[in-house]
Amino acid sequence: MEKPLDPSDPSALSEPDHAEGLTIDQNEEPLIHWLHVIIRFCVRILAVLMTLVIMWSVADVAWVLYERATASPLGLLNVNDILASFGAFMVTLIAIEIFLNIVLYLRDDVLHVKLVLATALMAIARKVIVLDYKTLEPEYIWATAAVVFALSIGYWLVVKKTN
């Protein structure tokens, strides 16, 4: 027998998304509840590890810039140096996006699709920025364009639905 909804309870006003596995009644499923607790602990460990990766990545960006700026001729960057710097920056930004994905997994009220799509767009944008178009086959470029287009449409649809 279901309990009647209590209008004074804020959690009773919003319908949980059972398809996402966001609500677990520990009285009905104690094993699943404890597995969920373990997974949430693992997600916290991943967040700490990703923070270390981000810090390492920032140090790598600084190192890449230092190496490029101190190479001969001093202070001058060629196109390849600039692309390497952009690549290092983009990897750091992608790591930050992944960290945000990890943190969002700790929240039960968030649908993760939007941030996952945003992260995928960031990753493919990085790839597009650092591609060497002189050595690539046209099919690879068209396939990359198709991925960018599909992710953009997917992101737009998710954003449109949430607004």
TASULZI-V66862 format. One record per pair of residues at least 24 apart in sequence whose ideal C-beta (glycine too) atoms are under 8 Angstrom apart, sorted by the first residue. I is the first residue (numbers start at 0). J is the second residue. D is the distance in whole Angstrom. If there is no record, write none. Layout:
[[I:J:D] [I:J:D]]
This chain:
[[16:110:7] [19:110:7] [21:107:5] [21:108:7] [22:107:7] [39:105:6] [42:101:6] [42:104:5] [42:105:6] [43:105:7] [45:101:5] [46:98:7] [46:101:5] [46:102:6] [46:105:8] [49:94:7] [49:97:6] [49:98:4] [49:101:6] [50:98:7] [52:94:6] [53:91:7] [53:94:5] [53:95:6] [53:98:6] [56:87:8] [56:90:6] [56:91:4] [56:94:5] [57:91:6] [59:87:6] [59:90:8] [59:91:8] [60:84:8] [60:87:4] [60:88:6] [60:91:6] [63:87:5] [82:128:7] [82:129:5] [85:128:6] [85:129:7] [86:125:7] [86:128:7] [86:129:5] [89:121:7] [89:124:7] [89:125:4] [89:128:6] [89:129:8] [90:125:7] [92:121:6] [92:125:8] [93:118:7] [93:121:5] [93:122:5] [93:125:6] [96:121:5] [110:161:8] [112:157:5] [113:154:7] [113:157:5] [113:158:7] [113:161:7] [116:150:6] [116:153:5] [116:154:4] [116:157:6] [117:154:6] [119:150:5] [120:147:7] [120:150:5] [120:151:7] [120:154:6] [123:147:5] [123:150:6]]
